[in-house]
Amino acid sequence: MFLHSEKAFLTMDLRIQRAVVSNLRTRSRVLEIGPFVAGLDPDTTSPYLNYASPVPGAPITEADVTALIGAFRSAGRKPRFEYVCSSAPELEALLLAAGFTIEARHQYLICTPQSLTACPVPEGLRLVEPGTDPDRAAMAAAVGEAFGESWATDADVARIRRGQDRGGIALAAFTDGGECAGGGQAGPPQDRLSEVGGIGVREPFRKRGLAAAITAEVAHRMFARGLEIAWLEAGSDDSWRVYERVGFVPAGHRLYISLG
């Protein structure tokens, strides 16, 4: 018998995985392959925007994995999965047997309106939702720079706009002089929850609390729309500390795995 906290985590795992699958079904191109749903982006071959995830509780066979690989190869994409581990406990072994390699295994964190902690915006900066394509481009370029990329494409701008049109949040930090220092987003809500991601701050503006302020404000705006849960993953110890300061706590594990 599970303890109450274990039951709660299993329920949260299920909600997160269902939301992931639902969001994939809103992509520009969707593949339904047996127990898997894949979302593909026609504007990029980036594996982080082209991946599959299992429908929670659906039985999975070796033949399903083979079919998924073939579909991704036909689409010119790298076969790749992102999913909550407990939603398909048998899948990892099947993927490893098919030659997949684990990229990462991360804990995801959740935040509620009750646990959210407001974080002040550093002096000389303001947080705004970009309402024009030039502002979206400035945000995309700033976040891209924060992650080691030096440009933003029209597809990046369109992706931000589509997310906003579907109920997601985009938030950019601008100086009083109009320079974009960074930004972050929350995806369109599913089941009263939303994934927060792409929190990036350019090097000259770091170590001032801006990442925490962006994260907290993105979550606050989603909660103001009636959502119950914001969730995200930390890519480093530094970002983990930022998110914990905002009020996020560990809640489950997700697997990233792909076939070269």
Secondary structure per residue as TSV (DSSP state, phi and psi in degrees):
chain	resnum	aa	ss	phi	psi
A	1	M	-	360.0	137.2
A	2	F	-	-81.2	146.3
A	3	L	-	-70.2	163.3
A	4	H	H	-57.6	-43.4
A	5	S	H	-65.2	-35.7
A	6	E	H	-66.9	-39.1
A	7	K	H	-61.9	-42.2
A	8	A	H	-62.2	-42.4
A	9	F	H	-66.6	-39.5
A	10	L	H	-63.1	-40.6
A	11	T	H	-63.4	-42.1
A	12	M	H	-65.8	-41.0
A	13	D	H	-55.1	-44.6
A	14	L	H	-64.8	-43.0
A	15	R	H	-63.9	-43.1
A	16	I	H	-63.6	-46.9
A	17	Q	H	-65.3	-40.4
A	18	R	H	-61.5	-39.3
A	19	A	H	-66.9	-39.4
A	20	V	H	-59.5	-47.3
A	21	V	H	-64.2	-42.0
A	22	S	H	-61.9	-41.3
A	23	N	H	-66.7	-38.1
A	24	L	H	-61.5	-32.6
A	25	R	T	-72.0	-7.5
A	26	T	T	-98.7	0.2
A	27	R	S	-66.1	165.7
A	28	S	S	-60.9	-36.4
A	29	R	E	-132.4	126.6
A	30	V	E	-121.6	133.2
A	31	L	E	-114.8	126.4
A	32	E	E	-107.4	109.0
A	33	I	E	-123.0	95.6
A	34	G	T	56.5	-121.7
A	35	P	T	-85.2	5.8
A	36	F	E	-111.1	146.9
A	37	V	E	-120.6	127.7
A	38	A	E	-118.5	135.9
A	39	G	E	-111.7	124.7
A	40	L	E	-115.9	145.7
A	41	D	-	-110.0	116.8
A	42	P	T	-68.9	-14.4
A	43	D	T	-92.9	-6.4
A	44	T	-	-156.2	149.6
A	45	T	-	-95.6	7.7
A	46	S	-	-52.7	126.9
A	47	P	T	-65.4	-19.4
A	48	Y	T	-77.8	-11.5
A	49	L	S	-117.4	4.3
A	50	N	S	-135.7	102.0
A	51	Y	E	-159.7	169.6
A	52	A	E	-118.4	163.7
A	53	S	E	-151.0	147.4
A	54	P	E	-82.5	147.8
A	55	V	-	-72.9	123.8
A	56	P	T	-55.3	131.5
A	57	G	T	83.6	-8.9
A	58	A	-	-76.2	136.6
A	59	P	-	-65.4	143.3
A	60	I	-	-127.0	135.7
A	61	T	-	-121.9	167.9
A	62	E	H	-59.4	-37.4
A	63	A	H	-64.0	-34.4
A	64	D	H	-63.4	-42.9
A	65	V	H	-63.8	-43.0
A	66	T	H	-60.6	-41.6
A	67	A	H	-65.1	-38.8
A	68	L	H	-63.4	-44.9
A	69	I	H	-59.3	-45.9
A	70	G	H	-62.0	-40.2
A	71	A	H	-65.5	-41.7
A	72	F	H	-67.4	-41.8
A	73	R	H	-60.7	-42.6
A	74	S	H	-63.8	-31.9
A	75	A	T	-84.7	-2.7
A	76	G	T	73.5	31.1
A	77	R	-	-124.2	154.0
A	78	K	-	-76.2	124.3
A	79	P	-	-60.4	126.1
A	80	R	E	-155.3	146.6
A	81	F	E	-127.5	146.2
A	82	E	E	-133.0	128.0
A	83	Y	E	-164.8	159.1
A	84	V	E	-73.2	125.2
A	85	C	G	-56.4	-43.5
A	86	S	G	-70.8	-13.6
A	87	S	G	-75.4	-20.0
A	88	A	S	-152.1	72.4
A	89	P	T	-62.1	-22.5
A	90	E	T	-86.9	-11.5
A	91	L	H	-68.9	-40.9
A	92	E	H	-55.9	-46.8
A	93	A	H	-62.4	-39.3
A	94	L	H	-64.6	-41.0
A	95	L	H	-68.4	-42.9
A	96	L	H	-61.8	-39.9
A	97	A	H	-64.9	-26.5
A	98	A	T	-86.7	0.2
A	99	G	T	101.7	4.4
A	100	F	-	-68.9	155.2
A	101	T	E	-122.7	134.3
A	102	I	E	-71.4	125.6
A	103	E	E	-85.1	-46.6
A	104	A	E	-165.2	156.1
A	105	R	E	-130.4	109.4
A	106	H	E	-114.3	150.3
A	107	Q	E	-81.8	141.0
A	108	Y	E	-101.1	154.5
A	109	L	E	-120.6	150.2
A	110	I	E	-125.8	156.6
A	111	C	E	-138.5	143.2
A	112	T	-	-118.7	166.9
A	113	P	T	-57.3	-30.6
A	114	Q	T	-75.5	-31.2
A	115	S	T	-92.1	-13.6
A	116	L	-	-63.0	132.8
A	117	T	-	-114.1	124.0
A	118	A	-	-67.1	141.0
A	119	C	-	-125.7	130.5
A	120	P	-	-67.8	145.6
A	121	V	-	-79.8	130.5
A	122	P	-	-55.9	148.4
A	123	E	T	-58.2	138.8
A	124	G	T	87.5	3.6
A	125	L	E	-126.4	153.1
A	126	R	E	-136.9	146.0
A	127	L	E	-103.4	125.6
A	128	V	E	-138.5	151.9
A	129	E	-	-85.9	117.5
A	130	P	-	-63.0	125.5
A	131	G	-	-109.8	-0.9
A	132	T	S	-128.6	157.6
A	133	D	H	-64.7	-36.7
A	134	P	H	-59.8	-39.4
A	135	D	H	-69.0	-37.0
A	136	R	H	-65.3	-39.3
A	137	A	H	-64.4	-40.6
A	138	A	H	-63.0	-41.5
A	139	M	H	-64.6	-47.5
A	140	A	H	-60.4	-39.8
A	141	A	H	-67.5	-40.6
A	142	A	H	-66.1	-45.5
A	143	V	H	-66.5	-39.9
A	144	G	H	-59.9	-42.8
A	145	E	H	-61.3	-39.8
A	146	A	H	-61.4	-29.4
A	147	F	T	-102.7	16.2
A	148	G	T	91.7	10.7
A	149	E	-	-110.8	149.2
A	150	S	-	-114.2	14.5
A	151	W	-	-151.2	165.5
A	152	A	-	-129.9	137.7
A	153	T	-	-100.3	167.2
A	154	D	H	-59.5	-34.0
A	155	A	H	-65.6	-36.2
A	156	D	H	-62.3	-44.0
A	157	V	H	-63.2	-45.3
A	158	A	H	-63.8	-35.3
A	159	R	H	-65.7	-41.2
A	160	I	H	-64.0	-44.2
A	161	R	H	-62.6	-42.8
A	162	R	H	-63.0	-40.3
A	163	G	H	-61.3	-43.0
A	164	Q	H	-64.1	-43.0
A	165	D	H	-62.3	-27.0
A	166	R	T	-94.4	8.6
A	167	G	T	103.5	2.0
A	168	G	-	-80.3	173.9
A	169	I	E	-115.5	135.7
A	170	A	E	-122.4	133.7
A	171	L	E	-136.2	126.1
A	172	A	E	-118.3	147.6
A	173	A	E	-104.8	120.9
A	174	F	E	-118.0	145.9
A	175	T	E	-78.3	169.2
A	176	D	T	-62.1	-23.2
A	177	G	T	-89.0	1.6
A	178	G	S	93.6	6.9
A	179	E	-	-83.9	135.8
A	180	C	E	-87.3	125.7
A	181	A	E	-96.8	-19.2
A	182	G	E	164.7	-170.4
A	183	G	E	-178.9	-175.2
A	184	G	E	-169.2	169.3
A	185	Q	E	-141.9	163.8
A	186	A	E	-131.7	135.2
A	187	G	-	-71.9	164.8
A	188	P	-	-54.2	136.9
A	189	P	-	-69.5	146.2
A	190	Q	B	-139.2	129.8
A	191	D	T	53.6	39.6
A	192	R	T	62.4	28.0
A	193	L	E	-140.2	162.8
A	194	S	E	-150.6	145.3
A	195	E	E	-89.4	128.1
A	196	V	E	-93.4	135.4
A	197	G	E	-160.6	175.8
A	198	G	E	62.6	31.9
A	199	I	E	-77.3	111.3
A	200	G	E	-138.4	138.9
A	201	V	E	-129.7	130.0
A	202	R	-	-64.7	149.5
A	203	E	G	-49.9	-45.2
A	204	P	G	-64.5	-14.5
A	205	F	G	-110.9	9.4
A	206	R	-	-82.3	168.8
A	207	K	S	64.9	27.4
A	208	R	S	-125.1	2.8
A	209	G	S	89.5	11.0
A	210	L	H	-70.0	-40.4
A	211	A	H	-60.1	-41.9
A	212	A	H	-64.7	-41.2
A	213	A	H	-63.9	-41.6
A	214	I	H	-64.7	-47.1
A	215	T	H	-60.0	-46.9
A	216	A	H	-63.9	-40.1
A	217	E	H	-73.0	-36.3
A	218	V	H	-60.4	-47.6
A	219	A	H	-63.1	-42.5
A	220	H	H	-58.9	-44.1
A	221	R	H	-67.4	-34.2
A	222	M	H	-68.7	-41.5
A	223	F	H	-65.3	-33.2
A	224	A	H	-64.6	-19.3
A	225	R	T	-92.2	5.3
A	226	G	T	99.4	6.0
A	227	L	-	-74.3	156.1
A	228	E	-	-103.0	-31.9
A	229	I	E	-136.5	132.8
A	230	A	E	-110.8	138.6
A	231	W	E	-136.1	156.8
A	232	L	E	-162.8	177.7
A	233	E	E	-129.0	148.8
A	234	A	-	-101.2	127.5
A	235	G	S	-89.1	-6.1
A	236	S	S	-158.5	168.4
A	237	D	H	-63.2	-36.3
A	238	D	H	-63.6	-46.5
A	239	S	H	-68.0	-33.9
A	240	W	H	-57.7	-46.1
A	241	R	H	-64.3	-37.4
A	242	V	H	-61.3	-48.6
A	243	Y	H	-68.5	-36.7
A	244	E	H	-63.3	-36.7
A	245	R	H	-64.3	-31.8
A	246	V	H	-75.2	-24.7
A	247	G	T	122.7	10.8
A	248	F	-	-84.4	142.9
A	249	V	E	-131.9	150.5
A	250	P	E	-62.5	142.5
A	251	A	E	-140.1	-15.1
A	252	G	E	179.4	-175.3
A	253	H	E	-126.4	144.1
A	254	R	E	-127.3	149.4
A	255	L	E	-113.7	137.9
A	256	Y	E	-117.5	122.4
A	257	I	E	-150.0	139.5
A	258	S	E	-146.4	165.1
A	259	L	-	-112.1	120.8
A	260	G	-	-69.1	360.0
